[in-house]
Amino acid sequence: MTTKSSASTKKSSYIEQYQPVRSILISQPKPEDKSPYYELEQKFKLKIDWRPFIQVENLTEKEFRRNRLNLGDFKCVIFSSKGAVDNFFRLAEETRSRISQDTRYFCLTETIANYLQKFILYRKRKVFVGKRVAEDLAHYFQKYKSEKYLLPCSNLGSTEIVQYLDKIGIDHTDVVMYKTVSSDLSDLSDVYYDVLVFFSPQGIESLFENFPDFAQNNTRIAIFGNATSKAAEDKGLYINIKAPTTEAPSMTKALEDYINVSNKVAK
């Protein structure tokens, strides 16, 4: 990925200067439904492209069986992503595990809970929903504290959830069901964007795995979340746009606020 410079150092000597924003690359899949990014694109006459910087590879049945686990033995399952839902039910089918109708599902967000409806008769199961983090489900964890919980996760683990479950004394087993790996971005080697948008530390890692000599120069970096911010700073990137904040709870709001200033100042 070019940054209009032949500089090869990872560390950036970038100094904040407002420059016009005309193009944005978002390191995620393009939304299928209506998205506020489309409104942002029209409002500022931007070019917004979408490209996943990471991808998911399913664990094979053979790989999973090495865990010597029967998914049907767990009465409580914690889902932290749609990928976890997909792979839990996929592996349950492939290993012929019988999932009881009385299984309780603890979903970190409403989006994940709604996604469950692809796999279960929602009203006949017990589904508990949080707003974003494991702490949101504290009441339900305490209510079923004597149960054994299963936490499907990727090869990257679910550190924050595991730490919280350990803290409150929940008996849990976290098991890898899928792998998150860097995408091949070699076709972007000669492409320039004014803004790169990242939502996970893995996206930052993928950037440097694909382009070890990436130099920021005039590229603006937009970051969502503290963990992603730390990953960017560890790589020597200058963060121009941050979310969530009190003023900008979403990435689209953070981008809009920045562009309002940058495109005005740059005129």
Buried (B, 14 or more C-beta within 10 A) or exposed (E): BBBEEEBEEBEBEBEEEBEEBBEBBBBBEEEEEEBBBBEBBEEBEBEBEBBBBBEBEBBEEEEBEEBEBEBBEBBBBBBBBBBBBBBBBBBBEBBEBEBEEEBBBBBBBEEBBBBBEEBBEEEEBBBBBBEEBBBBBEEBBEEBEEBEBBBBBBEBEBEEBBEBBEEEEBEBEBBBBBBBBBBEBEEBEEEBBBBBBBBBBBBBBBBBBBBEEBBBBEBBBBBBBEBBBEBBEEBBBBBBBBBBEEEBEEBBBBBBBBBEEBBEEEE
